[in-house]
């Protein structure tokens, strides 16, 4: 199967490419800067198309040529169940609207996958969540409340397994994860993975009600266009409230995907 990966240099694009190539699929990439594609992936690609901006329709059409028929479409990885709690998350509302529009207007039946938080994003990119200097996880609420995580590698494997399944063209909603972990779990797993050489800690920065107050303050101050200014508090409030929570019931559908444990995630990322 030929798989087109838009955003192949991104956080989830690269692991999807690795998983697809490992399973013998042909892969074509769409990227703004192909030089960012790791050489071991680039040399195996069927082709790469440069995307000059998000509205570059010609690049998208070239990537889909010469006679490409999209059978599967999987948008927006790295989320809880955005079908729940309408009006609670500005970007989740967009996804609901997209799903509704596609159902009305297209013959394609997308596969939507709920994965919880992407572990690499939380521990590598989100300085509000994880302080890389002090190895401190910051949060609102209780230190024993678990969050659902999926690693980028597991996500890539789930995606390729899902679009390779016999019923992939039927689309639908999939709920998966790698592990669940509370702040206390994170600290324990990190310290075990580092074998005492470095120690992590967790820090409660407020109650769930404090997060709600910050969220309300942000929404009053900023327009929806600038929702990134308060988006952290959207998650800090609604994840503990289980607004969009789901059960990872579809993990069992993909037995070939070996779930990464929290401790193994830290062992595999020694620079975190």
ABEGO torsion letter per residue (X at the ends): XBBBBBGAABAAAAAAAAAAAAAGBBBBBBBABAAABBAAAAAABAEBBBBABAABAAAAAAAAOABBBBABBBBGBGBBBAABGBGABAAAAAAAAAAAAAAAABABBBBBBBAEBBAAAAAAABAAABBAAAGBBBBBEBAABBBBBBBAAAAAAAAAAAAABAAAAAEEBBBBBABBBBAAAAAAAAAAAAGGABBBBBBBAEBAAAAAAAAAAAAAABBAAAAAAAAAAAAAAAAAAGAABBBBAAAAABAABBBBBAAAAAAABAAX
